[in-house]
C-alpha cells in the first residue's frame, strides 16, 4: 500500500477544501433556517390551492401534460423531487411551508429539462455511487492503488457535480418567476391577495434562491469530497492495522 504520508496528505487536503469552500462561500445553516420563517407570507400562501392542483396548473403552463404527480403522506418527509426514470414528481408534506409554491415550480421545471440530460444524471449518479461502493470493497481486499482511486473518484465526482449543479441551478433560477407567474394568473380569477403581495413573495423567493444556489453547489461538492474522505479514512485504518 502507498506510503501512509500520501494518504494522510490526501485526507487533510480534502478536509481543508471543504473548510475553505465553507468560508469562501459563507455557508451558514442558521441563515438558511432563518429565511424560511415568515408568518406574514405564510398566511397569504395558505390561501392558494392544494399542492397537487398547483403542480398540475404549473405543468400546464410549461406545456407538460404527461408527468405524474404523487404526494407523500409521511409527515416527516420534507423533500420533494422529480424522478426522470418514471417521469414522476413527488411532493413532500410541505403544505404548511410558505415556500411550497416555489418548491413545486422547481420540480415542475426539472420535468421539462432536457430528458437526455436528466436520464444521464439519473444513470450516472447511480453508477458513481456503485463505483464508490466497489472501490471500498476492493480496498478492504487490498486491491487497487489508493492514489489512482482518488484520482478516479475525483474525476467521476467532477462530472457528477457539473451535471447535477447545472440542473439544480437552472431550476432554482427559474422557479421564482414560474411561481410568481402562477400566483398572478391565479389571483386574476380568485382575488385572494394583491399583485403587490405576490411581488413581495417573489422577492422573498429570490432571496431564498440566492442562498439556496450557493448552498446547493457547496453541498454537491461536499458529497464528492466526503466519499473521497471516507475512502482515505478506511485506507488509513487498514494501513495502521497492517
PENOR-V104790 format. One line per field, one symbol per residue. phi: phi as a letter, one per 30 degrees, with the letter a starting at -180 (. if undefined). psi: psi as a letter, one per 40 degrees, with the letter a starting at -180 (. if undefined). burial: # if it has 9 or more other C-alpha atoms within 8 Angstrom, else .. A space follows every 50 residues. Layout:
phi->???
psi->???
burial->???
//
This chain:
phi->.eeeddddddeddddddddddddddhdbeeddddddcadddedddddded edddddddeddcicbcddbbcdcddddcccaccddchbcccddcdccdde dddddedddedcdeddddddddddedddddddddddddddcicjcddddd dddddddddedddddddddeddddeeddddddddddddcbddacdddddd ddddeddddeddddddddddddedddddddeddddddddddd
psi->iihdddddddddddddddddddddefhhdddddddehgddddddddeiii dddddddddddefhedhihihhehdehehiihhddefhhhhigfdeheed ddddddddddeeihddddddddddddddddddddddddddefhihddddd ddddddddddddddddddddddddddddddddddddeddggeiidddddd ddddddddddddddddddddddddddddddddddddddddd.
burial->......##.##..##..#..##.........#...#....##.###.... ##.#######...#..#.####.......#.###..#######.#..#.# #############...###.##.##..#...#..##.##......#..## ..##.###.##.###.###.##.###.###.###.##..........##. ##..##.##.########.###.######.###.##.##...
//
